[in-house]
Amino acid sequence: MLPLEQRSVRLPRLALVVRLVFALFLLGTGIMTMGLATRGYPVGDSPDDVGRFMLALQETGYLIFWVGLFKTVAGGLMFFPRTAPLAVLMSLPYAFNILLYVTFFAHKYLVIGLPDFAACAFLLYCYFDWYRPIFARPTSTATTELVGGEHAL
């Protein structure tokens, strides 16, 4: 595994800009989502498919608030370079869910959902050196440390 000093960020200047814009987006929409969870989702007299879906989620009582809290925490962590790789991983399930939601259900929000997912995918690419140890096979020293040393068996 590479030491922290040797892990690089690909396209660092562009990654910084995308990370900060994505962090602002996650933080802002996370706070807004928590507000909607406490006050209720505004719909008209005859809600469309998206409105009915949001009302159904609101009736669950907890899902929307926790999604908003998770987005707010991920957005907050993304402001700091040391926690940015973790925040990108935290935002991936949300971004993928939004991509599916706007693709199959709420087509009028594609303008928001596609850049949201694209930013997350781009940041995954930029921080891939940080995630590489997840995919590496265990080394003999790591295996020895796990079992308690050379003479543990």
TORLUM-104867 format. One record per residue: residue number from 1; residue in one letter; x negated, y negated, z negated of N, C-alpha, C, O in turn. Coordinates in nm, 4 decimals. Each point is the difference from the previous one (the first is absolute). Layout:
N
[r NUM; 'a'; [X; Y; Z]; [X; Y; Z]; [X; Y; Z]; [X; Y; Z]]
...
END
This chain:
153
[r 1; 'm'; [-0.0855; 0.1181; 0.0000]; [0.0855; -0.1181; 0.0000]; [-0.0892; -0.1232; 0.0000]; [-0.1001; -0.0071; -0.0713]]
[r 2; 'l'; [0.1393; -0.0894; 0.1531]; [-0.0769; -0.1241; 0.0081]; [0.0202; -0.0835; -0.1257]; [0.1117; -0.0102; -0.0506]]
[r 3; 'p'; [-0.2200; -0.0501; -0.0003]; [0.0180; -0.0919; -0.1131]; [0.0820; -0.1209; 0.0439]; [0.0098; -0.0300; 0.1190]]
[r 4; 'l'; [0.0481; -0.0381; -0.2154]; [0.0850; -0.1150; 0.0304]; [-0.0720; -0.1038; 0.0840]; [0.0619; -0.0647; 0.0845]]
[r 5; 'e'; [-0.1942; 0.0473; -0.1066]; [-0.0737; -0.1016; 0.0723]; [-0.0128; 0.0333; 0.1480]; [-0.0171; -0.0904; 0.0818]]
[r 6; 'q'; [0.0249; 0.2186; -0.0455]; [-0.0191; 0.0406; 0.1383]; [0.1321; 0.0163; 0.0755]; [-0.0017; 0.0258; 0.1203]]
[r 7; 'r'; [0.1120; -0.0397; -0.1854]; [0.1285; 0.0098; 0.0682]; [0.0292; -0.1336; 0.0655]; [0.0001; -0.1043; -0.0655]]
[r 8; 's'; [0.0242; 0.1088; 0.1928]; [0.0198; -0.1246; 0.0729]; [0.1460; -0.0140; 0.0427]; [0.0784; 0.0948; -0.0035]]
[r 9; 'v'; [-0.0465; -0.2152; 0.0431]; [0.1314; -0.0307; 0.0545]; [-0.0208; -0.0314; 0.1468]; [-0.0795; -0.0872; 0.0350]]
[r 10; 'r'; [0.1505; 0.1575; 0.0501]; [-0.0114; -0.0263; 0.1433]; [0.0694; -0.1316; 0.0332]; [0.1038; -0.0318; -0.0581]]
[r 11; 'l'; [-0.1594; -0.0436; 0.1499]; [0.0528; -0.1305; 0.0416]; [0.0332; -0.0860; -0.1221]; [0.1161; -0.0356; -0.0200]]
[r 12; 'p'; [-0.2156; 0.0019; -0.0613]; [0.0263; -0.0607; -0.1305]; [0.0766; -0.1319; 0.0024]; [0.0858; -0.0224; -0.0854]]
[r 13; 'r'; [-0.1149; -0.0651; 0.1811]; [0.0703; -0.1298; 0.0018]; [0.1467; 0.0166; 0.0366]; [0.0879; -0.0582; -0.0636]]
[r 14; 'l'; [-0.0622; 0.1378; 0.1663]; [0.1387; 0.0247; 0.0398]; [0.0738; 0.0773; -0.1086]; [0.1171; -0.0262; -0.0275]]
[r 15; 'a'; [-0.1865; 0.1216; -0.0340]; [0.0604; 0.0774; -0.1082]; [0.0382; -0.0900; -0.1168]; [0.1048; 0.0198; -0.0615]]
[r 16; 'l'; [-0.1882; -0.1182; 0.0303]; [0.0301; -0.0924; -0.1092]; [0.1268; -0.0791; 0.0298]; [0.0868; -0.0132; -0.0863]]
[r 17; 'v'; [-0.0760; -0.0388; 0.2070]; [0.1179; -0.0792; 0.0369]; [0.1256; 0.0868; -0.0038]; [0.1012; -0.0392; -0.0582]]
[r 18; 'v'; [-0.1076; 0.1575; 0.1205]; [0.1164; 0.0897; 0.0022]; [0.0366; 0.0428; -0.1415]; [0.1179; 0.0062; -0.0346]]
[r 19; 'r'; [-0.2190; 0.0234; -0.0476]; [0.0259; 0.0431; -0.1377]; [0.0702; -0.1092; -0.0800]; [0.0948; 0.0283; -0.0731]]
[r 20; 'l'; [-0.1405; -0.1531; 0.0863]; [0.0617; -0.1084; -0.0765]; [0.1412; -0.0314; 0.0492]; [0.0889; -0.0263; -0.0809]]
[r 21; 'v'; [-0.0676; 0.0287; 0.2111]; [0.1353; -0.0232; 0.0530]; [0.0927; 0.1134; -0.0413]; [0.1137; -0.0244; -0.0403]]
[r 22; 'f'; [-0.1616; 0.1485; 0.0500]; [0.0809; 0.1158; -0.0400]; [0.0281; -0.0039; -0.1500]; [0.1095; 0.0356; -0.0436]]
[r 23; 'a'; [-0.2075; -0.0785; -0.0351]; [0.0196; -0.0119; -0.1449]; [0.1067; -0.1041; -0.0318]; [0.0858; 0.0224; -0.0854]]
[r 24; 'l'; [-0.0913; -0.1358; 0.1540]; [0.1039; -0.1026; -0.0205]; [0.1373; 0.0520; 0.0390]; [0.0987; -0.0254; -0.0689]]
[r 25; 'f'; [-0.0929; 0.0983; 0.1797]; [0.1267; 0.0586; 0.0446]; [0.0542; 0.0978; -0.1036]; [0.1172; -0.0065; -0.0371]]
[r 26; 'l'; [-0.2034; 0.0975; -0.0096]; [0.0452; 0.0992; -0.0989]; [0.0408; -0.0669; -0.1312]; [0.1017; 0.0362; -0.0592]]
[r 27; 'l'; [-0.1793; -0.1321; 0.0147]; [0.0320; -0.0680; -0.1251]; [0.1319; -0.0756; 0.0116]; [0.0858; 0.0101; -0.0877]]
[r 28; 'g'; [-0.0699; -0.0858; 0.1963]; [0.1227; -0.0774; 0.0184]; [0.1232; 0.0859; 0.0169]; [0.1028; -0.0244; -0.0632]]
[r 29; 't'; [-0.1129; 0.1256; 0.1488]; [0.1177; 0.0854; 0.0207]; [0.0259; 0.0898; -0.1202]; [0.1140; 0.0392; -0.0249]]
[r 30; 'g'; [-0.2186; -0.0065; -0.0493]; [0.0205; 0.0790; -0.1217]; [0.0774; -0.0779; -0.1047]; [0.0913; 0.0537; -0.0627]]
[r 31; 'i'; [-0.1273; -0.1801; 0.0433]; [0.0731; -0.0849; -0.0953]; [0.1432; -0.0214; 0.0478]; [0.0940; 0.0030; -0.0794]]
[r 32; 'm'; [-0.0780; -0.0249; 0.2110]; [0.1339; -0.0175; 0.0557]; [0.0845; 0.1269; -0.0185]; [0.1182; -0.0086; -0.0335]]
[r 33; 't'; [-0.1780; 0.1245; 0.0550]; [0.0718; 0.1260; -0.0146]; [0.0430; 0.0233; -0.1442]; [0.1106; 0.0478; -0.0252]]
[r 34; 'm'; [-0.1973; -0.0814; -0.0690]; [0.0392; 0.0138; -0.1408]; [0.1139; -0.0950; -0.0330]; [0.0892; 0.0346; -0.0775]]
[r 35; 'g'; [-0.0913; -0.1544; 0.1356]; [0.1102; -0.0945; -0.0198]; [0.1299; 0.0518; 0.0574]; [0.1054; -0.0136; -0.0622]]
[r 36; 'l'; [-0.1117; 0.0736; 0.1813]; [0.1201; 0.0587; 0.0596]; [0.0529; 0.1152; -0.0847]; [0.1209; 0.0208; -0.0096]]
[r 37; 'a'; [-0.2119; 0.0530; -0.0510]; [0.0427; 0.1125; -0.0831]; [0.0741; -0.0479; -0.1243]; [0.0919; 0.0671; -0.0470]]
[r 38; 't'; [-0.1303; -0.1806; -0.0058]; [0.0662; -0.0485; -0.1221]; [0.1261; -0.0800; 0.0317]; [0.0956; 0.0036; -0.0775]]
[r 39; 'r'; [-0.0934; -0.0758; 0.1900]; [0.1163; -0.0828; 0.0339]; [0.0960; 0.0671; 0.0961]; [0.1162; -0.0398; 0.0082]]
[r 40; 'g'; [-0.1614; 0.1397; 0.0643]; [0.0838; 0.0659; 0.0986]; [-0.0367; -0.0442; 0.1409]; [-0.0504; -0.1104; 0.0208]]
[r 41; 'y'; [0.0759; 0.1971; 0.0744]; [-0.0339; -0.0259; 0.1390]; [0.1117; -0.0812; 0.0637]; [0.1156; 0.0421; -0.0053]]
[r 42; 'p'; [-0.1457; -0.1572; 0.0655]; [0.1056; -0.0824; 0.0600]; [0.0483; 0.0573; 0.1333]; [-0.0781; 0.0138; 0.0942]]
[r 43; 'v'; [0.2052; 0.0188; -0.0870]; [0.0591; 0.0483; 0.1248]; [0.1280; -0.0777; 0.0257]; [0.0578; -0.0586; -0.0915]]
[r 44; 'g'; [-0.0147; 0.0589; 0.2159]; [0.1232; -0.0679; 0.0366]; [0.1227; 0.0829; -0.0365]; [-0.0104; 0.1023; -0.0676]]
[r 45; 'd'; [0.1266; -0.1482; 0.1137]; [0.1250; 0.0713; -0.0285]; [0.0030; 0.1378; 0.0640]; [0.0481; 0.0956; -0.0608]]
[r 46; 's'; [-0.0982; -0.0846; 0.1808]; [-0.0063; 0.1313; 0.0658]; [-0.1463; 0.0293; 0.0339]; [-0.0475; -0.0382; 0.1069]]
[r 47; 'p'; [-0.0244; 0.1061; -0.1976]; [-0.1429; 0.0224; 0.0202]; [-0.0271; 0.0929; 0.1185]; [0.0774; 0.0916; 0.0280]]
[r 48; 'd'; [-0.1879; -0.1170; 0.0403]; [-0.0426; 0.0888; 0.1083]; [-0.0678; 0.1226; -0.0607]; [0.0039; 0.0202; -0.1213]]
[r 49; 'd'; [-0.0661; 0.0612; 0.2063]; [-0.0650; 0.1222; -0.0482]; [-0.1089; -0.0296; -0.1028]; [-0.0107; 0.0692; -0.1013]]
[r 50; 'v'; [-0.0697; -0.1718; 0.1272]; [-0.1078; -0.0352; -0.0928]; [0.0582; -0.0444; -0.1340]; [-0.0503; 0.0395; -0.1052]]
[r 51; 'g'; [0.1561; -0.1215; 0.1080]; [0.0638; -0.0456; -0.1234]; [0.0587; 0.1143; -0.0803]; [-0.0120; 0.0032; -0.1224]]
[r 52; 'r'; [0.0759; 0.0912; 0.1916]; [0.0564; 0.1164; -0.0711]; [-0.1103; 0.0858; -0.0610]; [0.0152; 0.0527; -0.1102]]
[r 53; 'f'; [-0.1263; -0.0390; 0.1824]; [-0.1124; 0.0764; -0.0513]; [-0.0573; -0.0659; -0.1249]; [-0.0281; 0.0676; -0.0990]]
[r 54; 'm'; [0.0107; -0.2002; 0.1035]; [-0.0545; -0.0706; -0.1152]; [0.0962; 0.0042; -0.1189]; [-0.0438; 0.0099; -0.1146]]
[r 55; 'l'; [0.1727; -0.0172; 0.1407]; [0.0975; 0.0121; -0.1086]; [-0.0043; 0.1391; -0.0624]; [0.0122; 0.0142; -0.1216]]
[r 56; 'a'; [-0.0294; 0.0882; 0.2046]; [-0.0116; 0.1360; -0.0532]; [-0.1242; 0.0141; -0.0858]; [0.0041; 0.0643; -0.1049]]
[r 57; 'l'; [-0.1155; -0.1240; 0.1484]; [-0.1214; 0.0048; -0.0819]; [0.0181; -0.0776; -0.1300]; [-0.0510; 0.0400; -0.1047]]
[r 58; 'q'; [0.1232; -0.1502; 0.1119]; [0.0237; -0.0809; -0.1192]; [0.0788; 0.0785; -0.1042]; [-0.0230; -0.0151; -0.1199]]
[r 59; 'e'; [0.1153; 0.0983; 0.1652]; [0.0810; 0.0777; -0.0925]; [-0.0801; 0.1054; -0.0753]; [0.0432; 0.0468; -0.1054]]
[r 60; 't'; [-0.1616; -0.0080; 0.1594]; [-0.0832; 0.0952; -0.0733]; [-0.0506; -0.0605; -0.1294]; [-0.0270; 0.0724; -0.0958]]
[r 61; 'g'; [0.0136; -0.2040; 0.0916]; [-0.0328; -0.0683; -0.1240]; [-0.1465; -0.0230; -0.0285]; [-0.0324; -0.0850; -0.0828]]
[r 62; 'y'; [-0.0568; 0.1559; 0.1466]; [-0.1405; -0.0186; -0.0369]; [-0.0947; -0.0041; 0.1186]; [-0.1076; -0.0585; -0.0120]]
[r 63; 'l'; [0.1406; 0.1157; 0.1224]; [-0.0951; 0.0192; 0.1085]; [-0.0564; -0.1313; 0.0526]; [-0.1215; -0.0135; 0.0139]]
[r 64; 'i'; [0.2063; -0.0817; 0.0150]; [-0.0457; -0.1247; 0.0604]; [-0.0939; -0.0762; -0.0944]; [-0.1009; -0.0544; 0.0447]]
[r 65; 'f'; [0.1326; 0.0501; -0.1727]; [-0.0863; -0.0715; -0.0940]; [-0.1393; 0.0620; -0.0040]; [-0.0999; -0.0720; 0.0022]]
[r 66; 'w'; [0.0925; 0.2045; -0.0080]; [-0.1299; 0.0656; -0.0109]; [-0.0814; -0.0119; 0.1282]; [-0.1225; -0.0100; -0.0054]]
[r 67; 'v'; [0.1887; 0.0108; 0.1198]; [-0.0702; -0.0235; 0.1260]; [-0.0585; -0.1410; 0.0000]; [-0.1147; -0.0200; 0.0401]]
[r 68; 'g'; [0.1935; -0.0776; -0.0850]; [-0.0487; -0.1373; -0.0079]; [-0.1171; -0.0143; -0.0959]; [-0.0966; -0.0703; 0.0297]]
[r 69; 'l'; [0.1044; 0.1361; -0.1436]; [-0.1098; -0.0049; -0.0962]; [-0.1265; 0.0626; 0.0578]; [-0.1095; -0.0535; -0.0170]]
[r 70; 'f'; [0.1245; 0.1654; 0.0845]; [-0.1142; 0.0687; 0.0603]; [-0.0637; -0.0873; 0.1083]; [-0.1226; -0.0078; 0.0089]]
[r 71; 'k'; [0.2047; -0.0578; 0.0734]; [-0.0521; -0.0895; 0.1033]; [-0.0721; -0.1183; -0.0633]; [-0.1047; -0.0419; 0.0493]]
[r 72; 't'; [0.1587; -0.0120; -0.1570]; [-0.0621; -0.1136; -0.0675]; [-0.1361; 0.0390; -0.0581]; [-0.0967; -0.0752; 0.0122]]
[r 73; 'v'; [0.0894; 0.1907; -0.0744]; [-0.1274; 0.0463; -0.0571]; [-0.1021; 0.0257; 0.1109]; [-0.1157; -0.0403; -0.0121]]
[r 74; 'a'; [0.1577; 0.1070; 0.1201]; [-0.0923; 0.0263; 0.1109]; [-0.0476; -0.1309; 0.0624]; [-0.1182; -0.0143; 0.0312]]
[r 75; 'g'; [0.2087; -0.0804; -0.0130]; [-0.0392; -0.1298; 0.0550]; [-0.0953; -0.0738; -0.0911]; [-0.0949; -0.0626; 0.0472]]
[r 76; 'g'; [0.1184; 0.0688; -0.1771]; [-0.0901; -0.0650; -0.0951]; [-0.1379; 0.0629; -0.0006]; [-0.1005; -0.0707; -0.0053]]
[r 77; 'l'; [0.0948; 0.2031; 0.0106]; [-0.1293; 0.0691; 0.0015]; [-0.0773; -0.0263; 0.1286]; [-0.1230; 0.0061; 0.0010]]
[r 78; 'm'; [0.1942; -0.0352; 0.1068]; [-0.0649; -0.0213; 0.1288]; [-0.0794; -0.1313; 0.0043]; [-0.0849; -0.0168; 0.0875]]
[r 79; 'f'; [0.1101; -0.0744; -0.1781]; [-0.0744; -0.1258; -0.0034]; [-0.1434; 0.0185; -0.0461]; [-0.0849; -0.0844; 0.0287]]
[r 80; 'f'; [0.0560; 0.1920; -0.0989]; [-0.1328; 0.0223; -0.0561]; [-0.0746; 0.1030; 0.0839]; [0.0521; 0.1089; 0.0240]]
[r 81; 'p'; [-0.1734; -0.1414; 0.0210]; [-0.0738; 0.0921; 0.0876]; [-0.0225; 0.1387; -0.0608]; [0.0025; 0.1001; 0.0715]]
[r 82; 'r'; [-0.0239; -0.0942; -0.2006]; [-0.0285; 0.1292; -0.0635]; [0.1217; 0.0921; -0.0018]; [-0.0154; 0.1218; 0.0091]]
[r 83; 't'; [0.1342; -0.1767; -0.0206]; [0.1205; 0.0832; -0.0070]; [0.0750; 0.0053; 0.1332]; [0.1038; 0.0654; 0.0092]]
[r 84; 'a'; [-0.1543; -0.1327; 0.0934]; [0.0683; -0.0021; 0.1294]; [0.0166; 0.1389; 0.0622]; [0.1078; 0.0290; 0.0518]]
[r 85; 'p'; [-0.2096; 0.0588; -0.0543]; [0.0217; 0.1330; 0.0593]; [0.1134; 0.0779; -0.0685]; [0.0769; 0.0690; 0.0670]]
[r 86; 'l'; [-0.0666; -0.0795; -0.1971]; [0.1101; 0.0649; -0.0719]; [0.1337; -0.0620; 0.0388]; [0.0978; 0.0716; 0.0209]]
[r 87; 'a'; [-0.0931; -0.2031; -0.0112]; [0.1236; -0.0691; 0.0351]; [0.0469; 0.0364; 0.1400]; [0.1201; 0.0122; 0.0243]]
[r 88; 'v'; [-0.2142; 0.0052; 0.0678]; [0.0373; 0.0404; 0.1361]; [0.0634; 0.1388; -0.0030]; [0.1014; 0.0234; 0.0657]]
[r 89; 'l'; [-0.1606; 0.0683; -0.1413]; [0.0594; 0.1338; -0.0126]; [0.1369; -0.0062; -0.0669]; [0.0910; 0.0741; 0.0375]]
[r 90; 'm'; [-0.0761; -0.1619; -0.1360]; [0.1296; -0.0141; -0.0672]; [0.1069; -0.0540; 0.0944]; [0.1170; 0.0365; -0.0115]]
[r 91; 's'; [-0.1561; -0.1230; 0.1044]; [0.0977; -0.0610; 0.0896]; [0.0340; 0.0883; 0.1197]; [0.0972; -0.0278; 0.0702]]
[r 92; 'l'; [-0.1737; 0.1322; -0.0453]; [0.0240; 0.0859; 0.1161]; [0.1385; 0.0650; 0.0001]; [0.0673; -0.0064; 0.1029]]
[r 93; 'p'; [-0.0205; 0.0683; -0.2113]; [0.1346; 0.0594; 0.0051]; [0.1084; -0.1036; 0.0272]; [0.0948; 0.0273; 0.0735]]
[r 94; 'y'; [-0.1081; -0.1455; -0.1319]; [0.0973; -0.1065; 0.0246]; [-0.0029; -0.0413; 0.1470]; [0.1050; -0.0104; 0.0634]]
[r 95; 'a'; [-0.2249; -0.0132; -0.0087]; [-0.0118; -0.0464; 0.1383]; [0.0521; 0.1052; 0.0974]; [0.0660; -0.0340; 0.0981]]
[r 96; 'f'; [-0.0948; 0.1605; -0.1241]; [0.0496; 0.1069; 0.0875]; [0.1522; 0.0103; -0.0089]; [0.0667; 0.0202; 0.1015]]
[r 97; 'n'; [-0.0120; -0.0337; -0.2209]; [0.1447; 0.0029; -0.0175]; [0.0658; -0.1162; 0.0739]; [0.1036; 0.0181; 0.0640]]
[r 98; 'i'; [-0.1622; -0.1357; -0.0722]; [0.0541; -0.1162; 0.0709]; [-0.0065; 0.0225; 0.1507]; [0.0933; -0.0360; 0.0719]]
[r 99; 'l'; [-0.2019; 0.0949; -0.0235]; [-0.0098; 0.0299; 0.1429]; [0.1142; 0.0914; 0.0434]; [0.0643; -0.0259; 0.1017]]
[r 100; 'l'; [-0.0387; 0.1310; -0.1764]; [0.1098; 0.0909; 0.0331]; [0.1352; -0.0702; -0.0106]; [0.0874; 0.0202; 0.0844]]
[r 101; 'y'; [-0.0703; -0.1016; -0.1868]; [0.1258; -0.0709; -0.0235]; [0.0331; -0.0937; 0.1156]; [0.1130; -0.0002; 0.0489]]
[r 102; 'v'; [-0.2110; -0.0798; -0.0044]; [0.0284; -0.0957; 0.1074]; [0.0071; 0.0682; 0.1358]; [0.0675; -0.0495; 0.0903]]
[r 103; 't'; [-0.1357; 0.1617; -0.0745]; [0.0037; 0.0706; 0.1278]; [0.1334; 0.0707; 0.0216]; [0.0564; -0.0054; 0.1093]]
[r 104; 'f'; [-0.0063; 0.0712; -0.2127]; [0.1192; 0.0817; 0.0169]; [0.1285; -0.0637; -0.0497]; [0.1086; 0.0453; 0.0362]]
[r 105; 'f'; [-0.1181; -0.1490; -0.1180]; [0.1205; -0.0485; -0.0657]; [0.0239; -0.1493; 0.0210]; [0.1070; -0.0387; 0.0468]]
[r 106; 'a'; [-0.2020; -0.0436; -0.0795]; [0.0170; -0.1454; 0.0023]; [-0.0880; -0.0602; 0.1093]; [-0.1035; -0.0600; -0.0291]]
[r 107; 'h'; [0.1443; 0.0759; 0.1533]; [-0.0805; -0.0440; 0.1135]; [-0.0273; -0.1500; -0.0002]; [-0.1017; -0.0439; 0.0537]]
[r 108; 'k'; [0.1901; -0.0348; -0.1125]; [-0.0204; -0.1448; 0.0036]; [-0.1170; -0.0441; -0.0880]; [-0.0435; -0.1148; 0.0095]]
[r 109; 'y'; [-0.0082; 0.2033; -0.0946]; [-0.1139; -0.0336; -0.0857]; [-0.1316; 0.0575; 0.0510]; [-0.0983; 0.0038; -0.0739]]
[r 110; 'l'; [0.0951; 0.0408; 0.1986]; [-0.1245; 0.0525; 0.0578]; [-0.1120; -0.1031; -0.0039]; [-0.1171; 0.0351; -0.0145]]
[r 111; 'v'; [0.1533; -0.1617; 0.0275]; [-0.0975; -0.1083; 0.0007]; [-0.0737; -0.0100; -0.1344]; [-0.1103; -0.0543; -0.0061]]
[r 112; 'i'; [0.1693; 0.1050; -0.0985]; [-0.0642; 0.0006; -0.1313]; [-0.0636; 0.1361; -0.0285]; [-0.1111; 0.0067; -0.0527]]
[r 113; 'g'; [0.1800; 0.1003; 0.0868]; [-0.0458; 0.1340; -0.0331]; [-0.1226; 0.0453; 0.0756]; [-0.0875; 0.0646; -0.0576]]
[r 114; 'l'; [0.0790; -0.0972; 0.1860]; [-0.1162; 0.0434; 0.0776]; [-0.1298; -0.0666; -0.0447]; [-0.0996; 0.0700; -0.0184]]
[r 115; 'p'; [0.0961; -0.2031; -0.0002]; [-0.1241; -0.0601; -0.0512]; [-0.0351; 0.0462; -0.1419]; [-0.1174; 0.0097; -0.0358]]
[r 116; 'd'; [0.2196; 0.0182; -0.0435]; [-0.0215; 0.0507; -0.1359]; [-0.0766; 0.1321; 0.0055]; [-0.1016; 0.0163; -0.0675]]
[r 117; 'f'; [0.1502; 0.0767; 0.1475]; [-0.0679; 0.1291; 0.0129]; [-0.1351; -0.0155; 0.0683]; [-0.0966; 0.0654; -0.0392]]
[r 118; 'a'; [0.0884; -0.1513; 0.1412]; [-0.1263; -0.0197; 0.0710]; [-0.1075; -0.0550; -0.0938]; [-0.1157; 0.0411; 0.0083]]
[r 119; 'a'; [0.1521; -0.1327; -0.0966]; [-0.0964; -0.0541; -0.0964]; [-0.0505; 0.1092; -0.0924]; [-0.1196; 0.0079; -0.0281]]
[r 120; 'c'; [0.2099; 0.0759; -0.0190]; [-0.0403; 0.1091; -0.0898]; [-0.0899; 0.1002; 0.0734]; [-0.1011; 0.0436; -0.0549]]
[r 121; 'a'; [0.1369; -0.0073; 0.1775]; [-0.0817; 0.0938; 0.0777]; [-0.1375; -0.0598; 0.0299]; [-0.1010; 0.0699; -0.0077]]
[r 122; 'f'; [0.0967; -0.1984; 0.0416]; [-0.1274; -0.0663; 0.0265]; [-0.0871; -0.0008; -0.1250]; [-0.1203; 0.0249; 0.0082]]
[r 123; 'l'; [0.1798; -0.0533; -0.1233]; [-0.0777; -0.0021; -0.1242]; [-0.0468; 0.1401; -0.0379]; [-0.1080; 0.0148; -0.0574]]
[r 124; 'l'; [0.1857; 0.0870; 0.0878]; [-0.0465; 0.1375; -0.0218]; [-0.1247; 0.0272; 0.0832]; [-0.0956; 0.0609; -0.0480]]
[r 125; 'y'; [0.0973; -0.1058; 0.1716]; [-0.1173; 0.0146; 0.0862]; [-0.1194; -0.0758; -0.0582]; [-0.1110; 0.0531; -0.0055]]
[r 126; 'c'; [0.1338; -0.1755; -0.0374]; [-0.1093; -0.0828; -0.0521]; [-0.0612; 0.0583; -0.1266]; [-0.1210; -0.0103; -0.0197]]
[r 127; 'y'; [0.2003; 0.0701; -0.0648]; [-0.0493; 0.0535; -0.1273]; [-0.0249; 0.1501; 0.0051]; [-0.0088; 0.0640; -0.1048]]
[r 128; 'f'; [-0.0028; -0.0064; 0.2237]; [-0.0114; 0.1458; 0.0089]; [-0.1228; 0.0540; -0.0719]; [0.0053; 0.1112; -0.0524]]
[r 129; 'd'; [-0.1155; -0.1853; 0.0478]; [-0.1185; 0.0478; -0.0731]; [0.0305; 0.0214; -0.1481]; [-0.0642; 0.0823; -0.0652]]
[r 130; 'w'; [0.1607; -0.1550; 0.0125]; [0.0386; 0.0169; -0.1399]; [0.0809; 0.1274; -0.0192]; [0.0010; 0.0575; -0.1089]]
[r 131; 'y'; [0.0671; -0.0130; 0.2146]; [0.0850; 0.1192; -0.0108]; [-0.0707; 0.1272; 0.0462]; [0.0503; 0.1101; -0.0219]]
[r 132; 'r'; [-0.1653; -0.1243; 0.0849]; [-0.0711; 0.1159; 0.0536]; [-0.0251; 0.1093; -0.1048]; [0.0113; 0.1176; 0.0347]]
[r 133; 'p'; [-0.0446; -0.1489; -0.1603]; [-0.0212; 0.1069; -0.0984]; [0.1240; 0.0864; -0.0246]; [-0.0124; 0.1141; -0.0446]]
[r 134; 'i'; [0.1292; -0.1661; 0.0727]; [0.1216; 0.0798; -0.0174]; [-0.0011; 0.1191; 0.0945]; [0.0498; 0.1072; -0.0344]]
[r 135; 'f'; [-0.1070; -0.1255; 0.1546]; [0.0009; 0.1029; 0.1027]; [-0.1265; 0.0843; 0.0024]; [-0.0074; 0.0969; 0.0756]]
[r 136; 'a'; [-0.0926; -0.1314; -0.1569]; [-0.1264; 0.0728; 0.0004]; [0.0144; 0.1319; -0.0744]; [0.0762; 0.0109; -0.0961]]
[r 137; 'r'; [-0.1501; 0.0882; 0.1418]; [0.0025; 0.1273; -0.0711]; [-0.0838; -0.0127; -0.1262]; [-0.0928; -0.0807; -0.0042]]
[r 138; 'p'; [0.1230; 0.1575; -0.0970]; [-0.0770; -0.0104; -0.1247]; [-0.1449; 0.0446; 0.0206]; [-0.0278; 0.0950; 0.0732]]
[r 139; 't'; [-0.0621; -0.1651; -0.1385]; [-0.1412; 0.0372; 0.0061]; [-0.0313; 0.0961; -0.1129]; [0.0802; 0.0176; -0.0917]]
[r 140; 's'; [-0.1957; 0.0438; 0.0985]; [-0.0366; 0.0964; -0.1044]; [-0.0179; -0.0694; -0.1343]; [0.0319; 0.0588; -0.1033]]
[r 141; 't'; [-0.0820; -0.1822; 0.1015]; [-0.0171; -0.0697; -0.1275]; [0.1344; -0.0382; -0.0586]; [0.0173; 0.0035; -0.1219]]
[r 142; 'a'; [0.0785; -0.0399; 0.2062]; [0.1333; -0.0340; -0.0505]; [0.0669; 0.1239; -0.0574]; [0.0670; -0.0081; -0.1030]]
[r 143; 't'; [-0.0840; 0.1215; 0.1674]; [0.0589; 0.1234; -0.0498]; [-0.0642; 0.0406; -0.1312]; [0.0690; 0.0456; -0.0912]]
[r 144; 't'; [-0.2006; -0.0613; 0.0803]; [-0.0708; 0.0335; -0.1233]; [0.0473; -0.0894; -0.1147]; [0.0187; 0.0473; -0.1121]]
[r 145; 'e'; [0.0004; -0.1752; 0.1398]; [0.0466; -0.0919; -0.1039]; [0.1417; 0.0340; -0.0436]; [0.0342; -0.0167; -0.1170]]
[r 146; 'l'; [0.0480; 0.0636; 0.2089]; [0.1390; 0.0339; -0.0346]; [0.0069; 0.1183; -0.0954]; [0.0818; 0.0004; -0.0920]]
[r 147; 'v'; [-0.1660; 0.0996; 0.1125]; [0.0055; 0.1191; -0.0826]; [-0.0835; -0.0135; -0.1257]; [-0.0015; 0.0922; -0.0815]]
[r 148; 'g'; [-0.0672; -0.2019; 0.0627]; [-0.0706; -0.0238; -0.1265]; [-0.1485; 0.0274; 0.0039]; [-0.0591; 0.0285; -0.1041]]
[r 149; 'g'; [-0.0023; -0.0358; 0.2179]; [-0.1440; 0.0161; 0.0079]; [-0.0367; 0.1319; 0.0649]; [0.0860; 0.0820; 0.0319]]
[r 150; 'e'; [-0.2166; -0.0635; -0.0131]; [-0.0494; 0.1188; 0.0690]; [0.0219; 0.1270; -0.0806]; [0.0268; 0.1055; 0.0576]]
[r 151; 'h'; [-0.0374; -0.1135; -0.1880]; [0.0040; 0.1197; -0.0841]; [0.1357; 0.0241; -0.0641]; [0.0108; 0.0748; -0.0972]]
[r 152; 'a'; [0.0928; -0.1379; 0.1514]; [0.1327; 0.0138; -0.0619]; [0.0586; 0.1377; 0.0249]; [0.0763; 0.0502; -0.0825]]
[r 153; 'l'; [-0.1101; 0.0117; 0.1941]; [0.0578; 0.1304; 0.0318]; [-0.0851; 0.1054; -0.0521]; [0.0310; 0.1180; 0.0162]]
END
